[in-house]
Amino acid sequence: MHKTTKFAIAAALLVPAGLAAVLVAAPVRADRDGDDRGRPLELRRHDDGRAATPARLPVAEIAKRVEAAGYTDIRKIESDGRDTEVKARDAQGRYVEIKVDSATGEILGVEHD
């Protein structure tokens, strides 16, 4: 086999393998606009800087924590994965929307309807 042919075959085999190694080893970074969906879960952040976590509390546990905080008459529970919104009544009987951390059950904020 001719020297040039051997070199061409070797290059054809090694270049894709080298490129694959670089792509696998390259760290994944957030886009310029802050979108970090491509990052490993342990490196992701919520919009407010809290670390993302893989586990979410069950809806029943979130409801129990909201009730333990003094809210009653839970009407609706919705989750976007990061946070859970609960519609319930506060101690004065007004309907409020309660923002709860889906992973920890921590109440992050309350809005009056």
NUKOL-373606 format. One record per residue (C-alpha): residue in three letters; chain; x, y, z. Coordinates in Angstrom, 1 decimal. Example, Ala and Ser with C-alpha at 12.3 -4.5 7.8 and 13.67 -1.06 7.14 Angstrom:
<recs>
+-----+----+--------+--------+--------+
:  aa : ch :      X :      Y :      Z :
+-----+----+--------+--------+--------+
: Ala :  A :   12.3 :   -4.5 :    7.8 :
: Ser :  A :   13.7 :   -1.1 :    7.1 :
+-----+----+--------+--------+--------+
</recs>
This chain:
<recs>
+-----+----+--------+--------+--------+
:  aa : ch :      X :      Y :      Z :
+-----+----+--------+--------+--------+
: Met :  A :    0.0 :    0.0 :    0.0 :
: His :  A :    1.2 :    3.5 :   -0.8 :
: Lys :  A :    2.3 :    5.8 :    2.0 :
: Thr :  A :   -0.3 :    8.5 :    1.1 :
: Thr :  A :   -3.1 :    5.9 :    1.2 :
: Lys :  A :   -2.0 :    4.7 :    4.6 :
: Phe :  A :   -2.0 :    8.3 :    5.9 :
: Ala :  A :   -5.4 :    9.0 :    4.4 :
: Ile :  A :   -6.9 :    5.9 :    6.0 :
: Ala :  A :   -5.4 :    6.7 :    9.4 :
: Ala :  A :   -6.6 :   10.3 :    9.2 :
: Ala :  A :  -10.1 :    9.2 :    8.2 :
: Leu :  A :  -10.2 :    6.9 :   11.3 :
: Leu :  A :   -8.5 :    9.2 :   13.9 :
: Val :  A :  -10.1 :   12.6 :   13.1 :
: Pro :  A :  -13.7 :   11.5 :   14.0 :
: Ala :  A :  -12.5 :    9.7 :   17.1 :
: Gly :  A :  -10.5 :   12.7 :   18.2 :
: Leu :  A :  -13.5 :   15.0 :   17.6 :
: Ala :  A :  -15.8 :   12.7 :   19.6 :
: Ala :  A :  -13.3 :   12.7 :   22.5 :
: Val :  A :  -13.2 :   16.5 :   22.5 :
: Leu :  A :  -17.0 :   16.8 :   22.4 :
: Val :  A :  -17.5 :   14.4 :   25.2 :
: Ala :  A :  -14.8 :   16.0 :   27.4 :
: Ala :  A :  -15.9 :   19.5 :   26.8 :
: Pro :  A :  -17.7 :   21.1 :   29.7 :
: Val :  A :  -21.4 :   22.0 :   29.1 :
: Arg :  A :  -22.1 :   25.6 :   29.9 :
: Ala :  A :  -25.2 :   27.7 :   30.1 :
: Asp :  A :  -26.1 :   29.7 :   27.0 :
: Arg :  A :  -25.5 :   33.4 :   26.9 :
: Asp :  A :  -29.1 :   34.0 :   27.9 :
: Gly :  A :  -28.7 :   31.8 :   31.0 :
: Asp :  A :  -30.5 :   28.7 :   29.7 :
: Asp :  A :  -28.8 :   25.8 :   31.4 :
: Arg :  A :  -31.0 :   22.9 :   30.3 :
: Gly :  A :  -27.9 :   21.3 :   28.7 :
: Arg :  A :  -26.0 :   21.3 :   32.0 :
: Pro :  A :  -25.9 :   18.3 :   34.3 :
: Leu :  A :  -28.7 :   18.5 :   36.8 :
: Glu :  A :  -26.4 :   19.1 :   39.8 :
: Leu :  A :  -25.0 :   22.2 :   38.1 :
: Arg :  A :  -28.4 :   23.8 :   37.1 :
: Arg :  A :  -29.9 :   26.7 :   39.0 :
: His :  A :  -33.4 :   28.1 :   39.4 :
: Asp :  A :  -34.0 :   31.6 :   38.2 :
: Asp :  A :  -33.4 :   32.9 :   41.7 :
: Gly :  A :  -30.1 :   31.1 :   42.1 :
: Arg :  A :  -31.3 :   28.1 :   44.1 :
: Ala :  A :  -29.7 :   24.9 :   43.0 :
: Ala :  A :  -31.9 :   22.6 :   41.1 :
: Thr :  A :  -32.6 :   19.2 :   42.6 :
: Pro :  A :  -33.7 :   16.0 :   41.0 :
: Ala :  A :  -36.3 :   15.0 :   43.6 :
: Arg :  A :  -39.7 :   16.6 :   44.1 :
: Leu :  A :  -41.9 :   16.1 :   47.0 :
: Pro :  A :  -45.3 :   14.3 :   46.4 :
: Val :  A :  -48.3 :   16.6 :   46.1 :
: Ala :  A :  -49.7 :   15.2 :   49.4 :
: Glu :  A :  -46.5 :   16.2 :   51.2 :
: Ile :  A :  -46.6 :   19.8 :   49.8 :
: Ala :  A :  -50.3 :   20.1 :   50.8 :
: Lys :  A :  -49.4 :   18.9 :   54.3 :
: Arg :  A :  -46.7 :   21.5 :   54.6 :
: Val :  A :  -48.9 :   24.3 :   53.4 :
: Glu :  A :  -51.6 :   23.2 :   55.9 :
: Ala :  A :  -49.0 :   23.1 :   58.7 :
: Ala :  A :  -48.1 :   26.7 :   57.8 :
: Gly :  A :  -51.7 :   27.7 :   58.7 :
: Tyr :  A :  -53.4 :   27.6 :   55.3 :
: Thr :  A :  -56.8 :   25.9 :   54.8 :
: Asp :  A :  -59.2 :   25.0 :   52.0 :
: Ile :  A :  -56.6 :   24.0 :   49.4 :
: Arg :  A :  -58.3 :   24.4 :   46.0 :
: Lys :  A :  -55.6 :   23.8 :   43.5 :
: Ile :  A :  -52.0 :   22.6 :   43.3 :
: Glu :  A :  -49.9 :   23.1 :   40.1 :
: Ser :  A :  -46.2 :   22.3 :   39.6 :
: Asp :  A :  -43.9 :   23.5 :   36.9 :
: Gly :  A :  -41.2 :   21.1 :   38.1 :
: Arg :  A :  -39.2 :   23.7 :   40.0 :
: Asp :  A :  -41.9 :   25.3 :   42.1 :
: Thr :  A :  -45.4 :   24.4 :   43.1 :
: Glu :  A :  -48.3 :   26.9 :   43.3 :
: Val :  A :  -51.0 :   26.2 :   45.8 :
: Lys :  A :  -54.3 :   28.1 :   45.9 :
: Ala :  A :  -55.7 :   28.1 :   49.5 :
: Arg :  A :  -57.2 :   30.3 :   52.2 :
: Asp :  A :  -55.0 :   32.2 :   54.6 :
: Ala :  A :  -55.9 :   32.8 :   58.3 :
: Gln :  A :  -58.2 :   35.7 :   57.4 :
: Gly :  A :  -60.2 :   33.5 :   55.0 :
: Arg :  A :  -58.8 :   35.2 :   51.8 :
: Tyr :  A :  -57.7 :   33.1 :   48.9 :
: Val :  A :  -54.0 :   33.3 :   48.2 :
: Glu :  A :  -51.5 :   31.7 :   45.9 :
: Ile :  A :  -48.6 :   30.1 :   47.7 :
: Lys :  A :  -45.3 :   29.5 :   45.9 :
: Val :  A :  -43.6 :   26.4 :   47.3 :
: Asp :  A :  -40.2 :   24.9 :   46.5 :
: Ser :  A :  -41.1 :   21.5 :   44.9 :
: Ala :  A :  -38.0 :   19.8 :   46.4 :
: Thr :  A :  -37.9 :   21.1 :   49.9 :
: Gly :  A :  -41.5 :   22.2 :   50.6 :
: Glu :  A :  -40.3 :   25.6 :   51.7 :
: Ile :  A :  -42.8 :   28.4 :   51.2 :
: Leu :  A :  -41.2 :   30.9 :   48.9 :
: Gly :  A :  -43.9 :   33.5 :   48.7 :
: Val :  A :  -47.6 :   34.3 :   49.0 :
: Glu :  A :  -49.8 :   36.4 :   46.7 :
: His :  A :  -53.3 :   37.6 :   47.6 :
: Asp :  A :  -55.9 :   37.0 :   44.9 :
+-----+----+--------+--------+--------+
</recs>
